[in-house]
Amino acid sequence: MTEVLGNIILVGGSGAGKSSIINMIAGTKVAPISSAAIGCTFESTSHTLPVHGRNFKFFDTAGLDEGVRGKVERGVAIAKVYKLITRLDGGINLLMICMRGPRIKDTADQNWEIFHEIICKKQIPTTLVVTGLENEENLDEWWWNNRGTFEDQGIRPDDTACITTIRGRTLWDGCRVFDDHYENSLAKIQNLILNRVLLRPLRINKINWFYEVARKFFSFFGWTKIREPKEVQKIADACGMSTEERARFREELAKIDIW
Protein backbone atom coordinates (compact mmCIF):
# COMPACT_ATOMS: atom_id res chain seq x y z
CA MET A 1 0.00 0.00 0.00
CA THR A 2 1.36 3.42 -0.99
CA GLU A 3 2.26 5.58 2.02
CA VAL A 4 0.46 8.92 2.08
CA LEU A 5 2.39 11.63 3.90
CA GLY A 6 -0.47 14.03 4.45
CA ASN A 7 -3.75 15.62 3.42
CA ILE A 8 -3.89 18.78 1.32
CA ILE A 9 -7.19 20.65 0.90
CA LEU A 10 -7.73 22.75 -2.22
CA VAL A 11 -10.71 25.03 -1.79
CA GLY A 12 -12.37 27.54 -4.08
CA GLY A 13 -15.53 28.27 -6.00
CA SER A 14 -16.40 26.67 -9.34
CA GLY A 15 -13.95 27.72 -12.05
CA ALA A 16 -11.19 28.54 -9.54
CA GLY A 17 -8.86 25.99 -11.12
CA LYS A 18 -8.71 23.35 -8.37
CA SER A 19 -9.26 20.41 -10.71
CA SER A 20 -6.80 21.87 -13.22
CA ILE A 21 -4.14 22.09 -10.51
CA ILE A 22 -4.73 18.45 -9.58
CA ASN A 23 -4.49 17.40 -13.23
CA MET A 24 -1.30 19.42 -13.63
CA ILE A 25 0.29 17.68 -10.63
CA ALA A 26 -0.89 14.28 -11.89
CA GLY A 27 0.43 14.91 -15.38
CA THR A 28 -2.85 13.65 -16.83
CA LYS A 29 -6.59 14.27 -16.50
CA VAL A 30 -7.76 12.62 -13.28
CA ALA A 31 -10.25 15.29 -12.14
CA PRO A 32 -13.15 16.57 -14.27
CA ILE A 33 -13.03 20.28 -15.05
CA SER A 34 -16.11 22.47 -15.04
CA SER A 35 -16.45 26.23 -15.18
CA ALA A 36 -20.16 26.11 -14.39
CA ALA A 37 -21.59 26.63 -10.94
CA ILE A 38 -22.57 23.20 -9.66
CA GLY A 39 -24.59 24.35 -6.67
CA CYS A 40 -22.81 21.87 -4.44
CA THR A 41 -21.11 23.86 -1.69
CA PHE A 42 -18.45 22.00 0.34
CA GLU A 43 -18.60 18.91 -1.90
CA SER A 44 -15.23 17.14 -1.91
CA THR A 45 -13.39 14.51 -3.95
CA SER A 46 -9.92 13.13 -3.25
CA HIS A 47 -6.90 12.07 -5.31
CA THR A 48 -3.62 10.55 -4.12
CA LEU A 49 -0.76 12.06 -6.15
CA PRO A 50 3.05 12.16 -5.99
CA VAL A 51 4.99 15.39 -5.54
CA HIS A 52 8.69 14.81 -6.18
CA GLY A 53 8.35 11.19 -5.08
CA ARG A 54 6.24 11.88 -1.99
CA ASN A 55 2.57 10.94 -1.99
CA PHE A 56 -0.15 13.24 -0.70
CA LYS A 57 -3.93 13.02 -0.70
CA PHE A 58 -5.50 16.08 -2.34
CA PHE A 59 -9.09 17.02 -1.50
CA ASP A 60 -10.75 19.06 -4.27
CA THR A 61 -13.30 20.98 -2.19
CA ALA A 62 -15.95 23.42 -3.37
CA GLY A 63 -16.02 26.62 -1.34
CA LEU A 64 -18.43 29.48 -1.76
CA ASP A 65 -19.28 30.84 -5.18
CA GLU A 66 -20.08 34.51 -5.63
CA GLY A 67 -23.40 35.46 -4.09
CA VAL A 68 -23.85 32.14 -2.29
CA ARG A 69 -23.46 33.27 1.32
CA GLY A 70 -26.81 33.49 3.00
CA LYS A 71 -28.30 31.00 0.53
CA VAL A 72 -26.46 27.87 1.66
CA GLU A 73 -28.90 25.17 2.81
CA ARG A 74 -27.81 24.33 6.37
CA GLY A 75 -28.33 20.58 6.18
CA VAL A 76 -26.33 20.19 2.97
CA ALA A 77 -23.48 22.42 4.14
CA ILE A 78 -23.09 20.84 7.56
CA ALA A 79 -23.36 17.30 6.15
CA LYS A 80 -20.63 17.90 3.60
CA VAL A 81 -18.31 19.48 6.16
CA TYR A 82 -19.00 16.52 8.46
CA LYS A 83 -18.10 14.06 5.71
CA LEU A 84 -14.95 15.99 4.83
CA ILE A 85 -13.73 16.17 8.43
CA THR A 86 -14.40 12.49 9.12
CA ARG A 87 -12.43 11.52 5.98
CA LEU A 88 -9.34 13.39 7.13
CA ASP A 89 -7.43 10.60 8.83
CA GLY A 90 -4.27 12.21 10.14
CA GLY A 91 -5.64 15.75 10.05
CA ILE A 92 -4.81 18.52 7.57
CA ASN A 93 -1.24 19.18 6.46
CA LEU A 94 -1.80 22.12 4.10
CA LEU A 95 -4.65 24.38 2.98
CA MET A 96 -4.55 25.83 -0.54
CA ILE A 97 -7.17 28.50 -1.25
CA CYS A 98 -7.64 28.80 -5.01
CA MET A 99 -9.14 31.62 -7.02
CA ARG A 100 -9.13 32.60 -10.67
CA GLY A 101 -7.55 35.89 -11.64
CA PRO A 102 -6.97 38.44 -12.80
CA ARG A 103 -10.12 39.76 -11.10
CA ILE A 104 -10.34 39.30 -7.33
CA LYS A 105 -13.50 37.32 -6.50
CA ASP A 106 -15.98 38.57 -3.94
CA THR A 107 -15.84 35.29 -2.03
CA ALA A 108 -12.06 35.16 -1.45
CA ASP A 109 -12.42 36.56 2.06
CA GLN A 110 -15.35 34.26 2.87
CA ASN A 111 -13.48 31.12 1.84
CA TRP A 112 -10.50 32.36 3.87
CA GLU A 113 -12.66 32.79 6.96
CA ILE A 114 -14.51 29.49 6.58
CA PHE A 115 -11.51 27.26 5.92
CA HIS A 116 -8.50 29.03 7.44
CA GLU A 117 -10.19 30.47 10.52
CA ILE A 118 -13.13 28.16 11.23
CA ILE A 119 -12.25 24.70 9.90
CA CYS A 120 -8.46 24.89 10.27
CA LYS A 121 -8.58 27.05 13.43
CA LYS A 122 -5.72 29.27 12.12
CA GLN A 123 -3.31 26.42 12.89
CA ILE A 124 -2.69 25.01 9.41
CA PRO A 125 -0.30 26.57 6.85
CA THR A 126 -2.52 28.37 4.35
CA THR A 127 -1.47 29.33 0.85
CA LEU A 128 -3.16 31.31 -1.92
CA VAL A 129 -3.03 29.98 -5.49
CA VAL A 130 -4.21 32.31 -8.25
CA THR A 131 -4.88 30.70 -11.62
CA GLY A 132 -5.83 32.18 -15.01
CA LEU A 133 -2.81 34.50 -15.25
CA GLU A 134 -1.40 33.17 -18.53
CA ASN A 135 -1.85 36.55 -20.25
CA GLU A 136 0.12 38.42 -17.60
CA GLU A 137 3.64 39.37 -18.67
CA ASN A 138 4.97 38.62 -15.19
CA LEU A 139 2.76 36.20 -13.25
CA ASP A 140 4.41 36.86 -9.88
CA GLU A 141 3.96 40.60 -10.22
CA TRP A 142 0.17 40.12 -10.05
CA TRP A 143 0.44 39.29 -6.34
CA TRP A 144 2.54 42.34 -5.51
CA ASN A 145 0.11 44.57 -7.37
CA ASN A 146 -2.88 43.13 -5.48
CA ARG A 147 -1.40 42.17 -2.12
CA GLY A 148 -2.78 45.24 -0.37
CA THR A 149 -6.35 44.40 -1.41
CA PHE A 150 -6.07 40.95 0.16
CA GLU A 151 -4.50 42.30 3.34
CA ASP A 152 -7.35 44.82 3.66
CA GLN A 153 -9.70 41.80 3.74
CA GLY A 154 -7.62 40.06 6.39
CA ILE A 155 -6.13 37.56 3.93
CA ARG A 156 -2.45 37.02 4.76
CA PRO A 157 -1.33 33.69 3.29
CA ASP A 158 1.83 31.89 4.35
CA ASP A 159 2.79 31.62 0.68
CA THR A 160 1.39 32.40 -2.77
CA ALA A 161 1.62 30.98 -6.28
CA CYS A 162 0.48 32.95 -9.32
CA ILE A 163 0.10 30.44 -12.12
CA THR A 164 -1.53 29.20 -15.29
CA THR A 165 -2.98 25.72 -15.65
CA ILE A 166 -3.26 25.75 -19.47
CA ARG A 167 -0.70 25.36 -22.23
CA GLY A 168 -2.71 27.28 -24.83
CA ARG A 169 -2.92 26.85 -28.58
CA THR A 170 -0.36 24.90 -30.61
CA LEU A 171 2.23 26.94 -32.55
CA TRP A 172 3.73 26.19 -35.94
CA ASP A 173 6.72 24.38 -34.39
CA GLY A 174 4.58 22.04 -32.31
CA CYS A 175 5.11 23.95 -29.05
CA ARG A 176 2.23 25.61 -27.28
CA VAL A 177 1.95 29.28 -26.53
CA PHE A 178 2.01 29.05 -22.72
CA ASP A 179 4.36 26.06 -22.35
CA ASP A 180 7.00 28.02 -20.40
CA HIS A 181 4.44 29.56 -18.04
CA TYR A 182 2.87 26.12 -17.53
CA GLU A 183 6.13 24.38 -16.63
CA ASN A 184 7.10 27.21 -14.28
CA SER A 185 3.65 27.05 -12.71
CA LEU A 186 3.95 23.31 -12.07
CA ALA A 187 7.32 23.87 -10.40
CA LYS A 188 5.81 26.64 -8.22
CA ILE A 189 3.01 24.37 -7.01
CA GLN A 190 5.33 21.47 -6.26
CA ASN A 191 7.79 23.67 -4.37
CA LEU A 192 4.99 25.42 -2.48
CA ILE A 193 3.67 22.05 -1.28
CA LEU A 194 7.03 20.71 -0.14
CA ASN A 195 8.03 24.00 1.51
CA ARG A 196 4.78 24.59 3.40
CA VAL A 197 3.21 21.20 4.15
CA LEU A 198 3.18 20.14 7.80
CA LEU A 199 5.04 16.88 8.34
CA ARG A 200 3.27 16.43 11.67
CA PRO A 201 -0.28 17.84 11.43
CA LEU A 202 -2.20 19.05 14.43
CA ARG A 203 -4.03 16.07 15.95
CA ILE A 204 -7.68 16.83 16.66
CA ASN A 205 -10.53 14.62 17.81
CA LYS A 206 -12.60 14.55 14.63
CA ILE A 207 -16.03 14.46 16.29
CA ASN A 208 -15.25 17.27 18.73
CA TRP A 209 -13.72 19.19 15.83
CA PHE A 210 -16.93 18.81 13.85
CA TYR A 211 -19.11 20.06 16.71
CA GLU A 212 -16.93 23.13 17.12
CA VAL A 213 -17.04 23.85 13.39
CA ALA A 214 -20.82 23.31 13.28
CA ARG A 215 -21.43 25.86 16.03
CA LYS A 216 -19.31 28.44 14.22
CA PHE A 217 -21.07 27.71 10.92
CA PHE A 218 -24.44 28.59 12.38
CA SER A 219 -23.03 31.93 13.47
CA PHE A 220 -21.13 32.60 10.24
CA PHE A 221 -24.09 31.95 7.95
CA GLY A 222 -26.59 33.72 10.16
CA TRP A 223 -28.37 30.52 11.13
CA THR A 224 -29.26 31.99 14.49
CA LYS A 225 -32.41 30.00 15.16
CA ILE A 226 -33.84 26.57 14.35
CA ARG A 227 -37.56 26.65 15.10
CA GLU A 228 -38.34 23.00 14.47
CA PRO A 229 -36.59 19.88 15.82
CA LYS A 230 -37.01 18.41 12.33
CA GLU A 231 -34.31 20.84 11.15
CA VAL A 232 -31.76 19.20 13.44
CA GLN A 233 -33.11 15.79 12.47
CA LYS A 234 -32.58 16.65 8.81
CA ILE A 235 -28.95 17.59 9.42
CA ALA A 236 -28.34 14.44 11.46
CA ASP A 237 -29.86 12.30 8.70
CA ALA A 238 -27.74 13.96 6.03
CA CYS A 239 -24.61 13.32 8.12
CA GLY A 240 -25.56 9.71 8.76
CA MET A 241 -25.24 10.19 12.51
CA SER A 242 -25.92 7.41 14.99
CA THR A 243 -28.51 7.83 17.76
CA GLU A 244 -25.77 8.76 20.22
CA GLU A 245 -24.25 11.27 17.80
CA ARG A 246 -27.65 12.86 17.19
CA ALA A 247 -28.15 13.37 20.91
CA ARG A 248 -24.69 14.89 21.25
CA PHE A 249 -25.32 17.13 18.25
CA ARG A 250 -28.47 18.51 19.88
CA GLU A 251 -26.54 19.19 23.07
CA GLU A 252 -23.76 21.01 21.21
CA LEU A 253 -26.19 23.20 19.25
CA ALA A 254 -28.05 24.04 22.46
CA LYS A 255 -24.87 25.61 23.81
CA ILE A 256 -25.12 28.45 21.30
CA ASP A 257 -28.78 29.21 22.05
CA ILE A 258 -30.16 28.56 18.57
CA TRP A 259 -33.42 27.03 19.77
C-alpha positions in Angstrom: 0.0 0.0 0.0 1.4 3.4 -1.0 2.3 5.6 2.0 0.5 8.9 2.1 2.4 11.6 3.9 -0.5 14.0 4.5 -3.8 15.6 3.4 -3.9 18.8 1.3 -7.2 20.6 0.9 -7.7 22.7 -2.2 -10.7 25.0 -1.8 -12.4 27.5 -4.1 -15.5 28.3 -6.0 -16.4 26.7 -9.3 -14.0 27.7 -12.0 -11.2 28.5 -9.5 -8.9 26.0 -11.1 -8.7 23.4 -8.4 -9.3 20.4 -10.7 -6.8 21.9 -13.2 -4.1 22.1 -10.5 -4.7 18.4 -9.6 -4.5 17.4 -13.2 -1.3 19.4 -13.6 0.3 17.7 -10.6 -0.9 14.3 -11.9 0.4 14.9 -15.4 -2.9 13.6 -16.8 -6.6 14.3 -16.5 -7.8 12.6 -13.3 -10.3 15.3 -12.1 -13.2 16.6 -14.3 -13.0 20.3 -15.0 -16.1 22.5 -15.0 -16.4 26.2 -15.2 -20.2 26.1 -14.4 -21.6 26.6 -10.9 -22.6 23.2 -9.7 -24.6 24.4 -6.7 -22.8 21.9 -4.4 -21.1 23.9 -1.7 -18.4 22.0 0.3 -18.6 18.9 -1.9 -15.2 17.1 -1.9 -13.4 14.5 -4.0 -9.9 13.1 -3.2 -6.9 12.1 -5.3 -3.6 10.6 -4.1 -0.8 12.1 -6.2 3.0 12.2 -6.0 5.0 15.4 -5.5 8.7 14.8 -6.2 8.3 11.2 -5.1 6.2 11.9 -2.0 2.6 10.9 -2.0 -0.2 13.2 -0.7 -3.9 13.0 -0.7 -5.5 16.1 -2.3 -9.1 17.0 -1.5 -10.7 19.1 -4.3 -13.3 21.0 -2.2 -16.0 23.4 -3.4 -16.0 26.6 -1.3 -18.4 29.5 -1.8 -19.3 30.8 -5.2 -20.1 34.5 -5.6 -23.4 35.5 -4.1 -23.8 32.1 -2.3 -23.5 33.3 1.3 -26.8 33.5 3.0 -28.3 31.0 0.5 -26.5 27.9 1.7 -28.9 25.2 2.8 -27.8 24.3 6.4 -28.3 20.6 6.2 -26.3 20.2 3.0 -23.5 22.4 4.1 -23.1 20.8 7.6 -23.4 17.3 6.1 -20.6 17.9 3.6 -18.3 19.5 6.2 -19.0 16.5 8.5 -18.1 14.1 5.7 -14.9 16.0 4.8 -13.7 16.2 8.4 -14.4 12.5 9.1 -12.4 11.5 6.0 -9.3 13.4 7.1 -7.4 10.6 8.8 -4.3 12.2 10.1 -5.6 15.8 10.0 -4.8 18.5 7.6 -1.2 19.2 6.5 -1.8 22.1 4.1 -4.6 24.4 3.0 -4.6 25.8 -0.5 -7.2 28.5 -1.3 -7.6 28.8 -5.0 -9.1 31.6 -7.0 -9.1 32.6 -10.7 -7.5 35.9 -11.6 -7.0 38.4 -12.8 -10.1 39.8 -11.1 -10.3 39.3 -7.3 -13.5 37.3 -6.5 -16.0 38.6 -3.9 -15.8 35.3 -2.0 -12.1 35.2 -1.5 -12.4 36.6 2.1 -15.3 34.3 2.9 -13.5 31.1 1.8 -10.5 32.4 3.9 -12.7 32.8 7.0 -14.5 29.5 6.6 -11.5 27.3 5.9 -8.5 29.0 7.4 -10.2 30.5 10.5 -13.1 28.2 11.2 -12.3 24.7 9.9 -8.5 24.9 10.3 -8.6 27.1 13.4 -5.7 29.3 12.1 -3.3 26.4 12.9 -2.7 25.0 9.4 -0.3 26.6 6.8 -2.5 28.4 4.4 -1.5 29.3 0.8 -3.2 31.3 -1.9 -3.0 30.0 -5.5 -4.2 32.3 -8.2 -4.9 30.7 -11.6 -5.8 32.2 -15.0 -2.8 34.5 -15.3 -1.4 33.2 -18.5 -1.8 36.6 -20.3 0.1 38.4 -17.6 3.6 39.4 -18.7 5.0 38.6 -15.2 2.8 36.2 -13.3 4.4 36.9 -9.9 4.0 40.6 -10.2 0.2 40.1 -10.0 0.4 39.3 -6.3 2.5 42.3 -5.5 0.1 44.6 -7.4 -2.9 43.1 -5.5 -1.4 42.2 -2.1 -2.8 45.2 -0.4 -6.3 44.4 -1.4 -6.1 41.0 0.2 -4.5 42.3 3.3 -7.3 44.8 3.7 -9.7 41.8 3.7 -7.6 40.1 6.4 -6.1 37.6 3.9 -2.5 37.0 4.8 -1.3 33.7 3.3 1.8 31.9 4.3 2.8 31.6 0.7 1.4 32.4 -2.8 1.6 31.0 -6.3 0.5 33.0 -9.3 0.1 30.4 -12.1 -1.5 29.2 -15.3 -3.0 25.7 -15.7 -3.3 25.8 -19.5 -0.7 25.4 -22.2 -2.7 27.3 -24.8 -2.9 26.9 -28.6 -0.4 24.9 -30.6 2.2 26.9 -32.5 3.7 26.2 -35.9 6.7 24.4 -34.4 4.6 22.0 -32.3 5.1 23.9 -29.0 2.2 25.6 -27.3 1.9 29.3 -26.5 2.0 29.0 -22.7 4.4 26.1 -22.4 7.0 28.0 -20.4 4.4 29.6 -18.0 2.9 26.1 -17.5 6.1 24.4 -16.6 7.1 27.2 -14.3 3.6 27.0 -12.7 4.0 23.3 -12.1 7.3 23.9 -10.4 5.8 26.6 -8.2 3.0 24.4 -7.0 5.3 21.5 -6.3 7.8 23.7 -4.4 5.0 25.4 -2.5 3.7 22.1 -1.3 7.0 20.7 -0.1 8.0 24.0 1.5 4.8 24.6 3.4 3.2 21.2 4.1 3.2 20.1 7.8 5.0 16.9 8.3 3.3 16.4 11.7 -0.3 17.8 11.4 -2.2 19.0 14.4 -4.0 16.1 16.0 -7.7 16.8 16.7 -10.5 14.6 17.8 -12.6 14.6 14.6 -16.0 14.5 16.3 -15.2 17.3 18.7 -13.7 19.2 15.8 -16.9 18.8 13.9 -19.1 20.1 16.7 -16.9 23.1 17.1 -17.0 23.8 13.4 -20.8 23.3 13.3 -21.4 25.9 16.0 -19.3 28.4 14.2 -21.1 27.7 10.9 -24.4 28.6 12.4 -23.0 31.9 13.5 -21.1 32.6 10.2 -24.1 31.9 7.9 -26.6 33.7 10.2 -28.4 30.5 11.1 -29.3 32.0 14.5 -32.4 30.0 15.2 -33.8 26.6 14.3 -37.6 26.7 15.1 -38.3 23.0 14.5 -36.6 19.9 15.8 -37.0 18.4 12.3 -34.3 20.8 11.1 -31.8 19.2 13.4 -33.1 15.8 12.5 -32.6 16.7 8.8 -29.0 17.6 9.4 -28.3 14.4 11.5 -29.9 12.3 8.7 -27.7 14.0 6.0 -24.6 13.3 8.1 -25.6 9.7 8.8 -25.2 10.2 12.5 -25.9 7.4 15.0 -28.5 7.8 17.8 -25.8 8.8 20.2 -24.2 11.3 17.8 -27.6 12.9 17.2 -28.2 13.4 20.9 -24.7 14.9 21.2 -25.3 17.1 18.2 -28.5 18.5 19.9 -26.5 19.2 23.1 -23.8 21.0 21.2 -26.2 23.2 19.3 -28.1 24.0 22.5 -24.9 25.6 23.8 -25.1 28.4 21.3 -28.8 29.2 22.0 -30.2 28.6 18.6 -33.4 27.0 19.8 
